[in-house]
Amino acid sequence: MKYRNFKIAIAIMVLMPAVVLAIDVDLSEIGFPVETVEVHGFFSQGYMKSSNNNVYSNSHEGTFNLRDFGVNFSGYITDDIRLAAQFMGYSLGELGKDHVNLHYGYADYSPMDEIGIRLGRLRVPAGLYNETRDIDMLRTSIFLPQSVYPEVYRDFFASVDAGSIYGNFDLNDWGTLSYSAHVGNLVNDEDPASDLPFMYNGSLGATNGYFTGGKSAGAQLVWDTPLDGLKLSWTLRRIDNIYIADWPLTFVAPKLHAEMDNFATQIWSYEYTLGKLIFNGEFCFMRERSNPLASGWYMGLDYELTDKLSIGANYSTYMNEKGGVFYKGTRDDDFRNYEDTISTYCAYDIADNWVVKGQVDFNRGTGRHRATMLPGDEERSILFSFKTSWSF
């Protein structure tokens, strides 16, 4: 069965680029309010295998459950009003399971550069790369640093049903400043394959868990500084939510209610492009009711060796609950409370819309992946990942 799955995966990797084409649909003749709809999409298939631990579910045995796919539509009603939507699915071990959801869908009114308004299901700004993390072609690595962009929170931090304002200002000799702010409701997914229910079920022993209700508010500032190539960013997001699940100790309580109140995430970011070399780093701090919960940061670099081949590396560190960069805590604590990772990766562009990638992560600690870990897991592990992606 594994051999058959391997052959199917290879066939998809070889044949898919031959059939993907960009689509531009003219709907003016049928009276649709958007005359021309642009259609784009992407598909990626990968393989991962880890030593010692299930860094992601089933990764220790090796799995092809490393996949993303989606299609998006956009078009203008007027010169100032645009509609856009994307449907997407993914698999990462036991997460996602290829279930397709509305990733975003909104109306965008932008009468001037300084101010615009979006209403609907929006992508959440978080650091420099959360809004574009599903566009595999835009980065060299397969996985973003887990200290700031954890895959186990991917669904939770992807989208929000909200209203948003945004814009950018030309600061003349001081560069440009972009801003955005949103207020709305969390996208609550009762699907057990979604990331947070899976995480809480794994760590608390609950079953059939999901999040209900909940609010989200946040803001971001991005400064393209007067120093050519240097970008700085600050992001703040606050979340209130309730987790509900069946609790195995039914004689105590048939339902588990865990409230997430005033959970705040703050991210400071930088990116500096110097010719073919890119330096980047981000610092993330998480609190609940002003109490520190965790912190993480990373520093990395990417280099374009040729027009087709890029390489990169980063160091990422995360401290859970008992400490972090500016909190009290020691590395002598249980290795499930922290995670340090050295990542190396490369990407080769076979064509303008087709890329293949490889990545190796050297992990110490399991703080970011404890939902998929077992009590007998070891402190150190290595994750090998390979992936190919197409876009149109």
N, C-alpha and C positions, 0 to 999 in steps of 0.2 A: 504493500500500500504506500509506504514512504517513497519507493522508487517511482511508482506511478505518479504521485503528487509532484515529485521532482521533475519528471518529464513534462507534465502539464505546465508547471511554472516556467520552465525553460522555453516552451513553445510560446507562451504569452509574452515573455521578454523579447523574443525574436520577431514575432509577427505584429505586435501592437503598433510600433512606430509607423508601419506601412499603411495603417488605416485611419490614423488620426488626422483630421483636417479642421482648420478654423472655419467657422460658419458665420455668415452675415445674412440675416433674414430680413427681407423687405415685407412689412405687413401693412403698408399704406393702402393697398387695394381693398383690404377687408375692413377698413375703418378702425383698426386698433389704434389707441391713443399714442402708442410708441411706434413711429414709422419704421425704424430700423432697430433690430435687436441683435446685439453682438453676443455670440455664444462661444464660450471657452471652456476648457476642461483639463483634467489631469488624471493620470493613473500611475501608481508606483507599486512595485512588488519587490519584496526583499526576503532575506533569510538571516536569522540570528541564532547564535549558539553561545552559551556561557559555561564557564568552568565553575565547579563547586555549587553555586547558588542559582536559583531561578531569579535572575535579575529582573526579567519580565516573565510572566507565567509561561511555562513550558520551554523557556530558553535553554535550560540545562540539557534537555534532550535534543535541542535543535528544532526550529520551527519556521515554517513559511508564513506564519501569521504575523507578518510585518507588511502592511498594505494600506494605501490611501487612494481614494478615488473621488472625483467630484465633477460637477458641471455647473457653470454659472452663466447668468443672463443679465444684460444691462442695456438700457436705451434711454433716450431723452424724450420727454413729453414736450418740453419747451427748451429754450436755450438755458434756462436756469434750473429746471426740475428733471431729475434723473431717477429711474427705478432700477433696482438691482436685487438679485437673489442668487443664492448658491445652495445646492443640495450636495451633501457629502456623507461618505461613510469611511470607516477605517477598521483595521484589526491590529491589535498589539497584544500578542499572547491571548489571554482570555478576555481582554477588553475590546469594546467596540463590536466585534463579531459581524462586521460588514453591514450593520444596520444603517440605513440611509435616513438622515434628518435634515431639516431646514437649518442650514448653518447660519445664513443671514438672509434677510429680505427686508428692504427698507425703501422709503422715499427720501430723496436728497434734494433740498432746495438751497442753492448757492448763488445769490444775486451778486456777490462781490467776494474778492479774495479774503477780506477781513472777517467775514462771518458767513456761516452756513448752518443749516438745520437738517438733522436726520431723524426720522421716526420709523420704528419697526424693530426687527431683530438685528442687532448691531454686533460687529466684532468689538471685543473689549481691548482698549489700549492697556498694555502692561509691559513695561520695558520697551526696548526698541524693536522686538521681533515677534511679539505675540500675534499681532494682526496679520502677519505674513508667514507664520510658522508652517502653514499647510502648503505653501508654494515651495516645493522642494528644490526648484531650479534656482532659487535666489541665494542659496548658501552651499558651502562646501561640505559640511557635516551632515550625517544622517539624523542624529539627535542633537538638539540644543542642550546646553549645560543644564543638568537636572537641579542644580542648586537654585536656579531662578525660573526655569521652564519645565517643571516636573510633568512627565507624561501621565502620572496617576491623577493629576488635576486637569488634564487637557480639556475634557468636556466642560468642567465647571467654570474654567476661566476663558472659554472660547467666545461665548456669546451672551447677550443680555437683551431682554425686551424692554426698550427704553426710548427716551428722547435724548438727543444730543445736540450740542452746539460746537462748532469748530471754526477754525480760520487760521490765517497766518498774516503777520505784519512784516513789512520790509523795514529793517532798522538802519538802512543805509550803511554807513561804515561799520556798524555793529552786527551785521549779518541779518538773519531772518529768525523770527520767533513764531512757532506754530503752537496752537493750543486746542484742547478738546475737553469737554466735560459731559457726563451723562448722569441721568437719574432714571431708575426703572426697577423692573422685577427680574429676578433670576430665572433662567430657563431650567425648569425642574424636570428631570428625566426619570420616570419610574422604571426604565429599562434596567434590569439587573446587570446587563453588560456595560452600563455606563460606569465611569471611573470612580466617582466618590462612593456610591453604594457598594461597589466591589471592595473599595479600600476599607470602609467601615465594617463591612461584613467580615472581612479577613482579620481585622485587628480586634474587633469587639465580640466576635462570635455570633452576631445577630444574623438574621436571614430576611430576605424579601425587603430590604431596606431601600428607601428613596428619600429625596428631599422634597419638602412641600412649602409653598409660599416663599417668602424671602424677598429682600430688597437689595439693590446694588446701587452705589453711587461712586463716582470716581472722576479724576481729572488728570490731565497730562500736559506738560510743557516740553517742547523740543526746540533747542536753540542750535541753529547752524551758525557757528561762531565766525568771526571775521578771519580766523586762521583757517586757510583753505584745507578742507578735508576733515575738520574736527566738528563733531556733533555731540551735544550733551542733552540729557533727558532726565526728567523727574516724573514719576507716576505715583498716584495715591488712589487706592480703592478701598471702600468699606462695604462689608457684607453682613446682613442679618438673615438667618435661616434656621430651619428646624429639620432635624433628621428623625424619621420614623421607621421602625423596623419591628419584626417579630422577635421577641426575646425568649431564648430557650428556657429560662427559669420562670415558667408560666405561673408557678405558685407564688412568685413574688410580684411579677407584673407581666401581663400578657403582651404589652407593647413597650418598646424602648423609645423614649423621646429625648433626643440630645439637641440642645439649643445652641446655635452659634450666634452669639450676640456681640455686635460691634467688633467684628473681626476685620482688621485693617492690614493691608499690604502696601509697603512703600518701596519703590525701586529707583535707584540712582544709576544712570547709565552713561557710557561714553563710547564713541567710535571714531577712530582716526584713520583716514585713508591717506597713505603716502605712496603714490605711484601704484605699483602692483601689490603693495603690502597693506594689510588692514589690521590694526590693533583694536581690540574691543574688551569691554569689561562691564559688569553690572553688580550692584550690591542690593540685596533684598532683605527687608526686615518685616516680620509678621508679629502682630500683637492682637490680644483680645482683652477688651476693657482695660487698656493701657498696660496689661501684663505681657511681657515678652514671651512668645511661643517658640520662635525659631528665627534663624537668619542664615543667609547664604550669599556667596559671591563667587565670581569666576573672572579670570583674565585669559585672553587668548589672542591668537594671530592667525591670519590666512595669507597665503602668498600664491600669486598666479605665476606658475613656472613657465607655461606656454599659453597660447591662445585657447588651448583645449584642456590643459591639466593644471589643477589647483591643489594645494596641500594646506594643512592647518593643524593646529594643536591648541588645547586649552587645559587649564587647571581649574577645577571646580570643587568647592568645599561647602558643606551644609552642617549646621548644628541644630538638633531638634530638642525642644522643650527646655533643657537644662543650660543652654548657653548659646554662644555664637561669637561673632567678631567682637561686639561691644558688650556682651553679656557675660556674667560669671558662668563658668563651666570648664571642665577639663577633658582632655582626650583619654583620661583613665576611666571614664564612664563606659557603660555598656556600649559595644560597637553598634547596637541598633539605634542609638541616639545621634549618630553622626554618619557622614559619608563624604569621603574624599575621592576624587576621580581625576585621573590624567587621561585625556582623550587625544588620539591622533587619527587623522582622516585625510582622505583624498577624493577628488571628483574628476571624472574625465568626460568631456562633452563629445559624444559620438556625432551628434548633429545639433542644430540650433535648439531643437525641442526634445532632445534625448540625452540623458546623462546617466552614468553609472558611478556608484560610490562604494567606498569601503571605510569602515571605522573600527577602531579597537579602543575599548574603555578598560582601564585598570582601576578597579574599585577597592577601596578600603573602608569598611563600615557599610551598613545597610539602611541608614536612616531615611533615605528617600524612597526606598523600595520595600519597606517593612511589611506592606500589605501582601506582597507576594512571597515573603520569606517564611520559612519554617523555623521552629525553635532550634533545630540542629544545624542551621546554616552557619557557614564560616565567615570570618571577618573579611577575607580577601577573595576576590573573584575577577575574572576577565570576561568581557563580553565582546564577541566578534560579530559584526553586522555587515551585510552587503545589500545593496538596493539599486534598482534602476527605475527611472522616472521619465514619463513623457508628458508634454503639455501641448495644447493646441488653442 
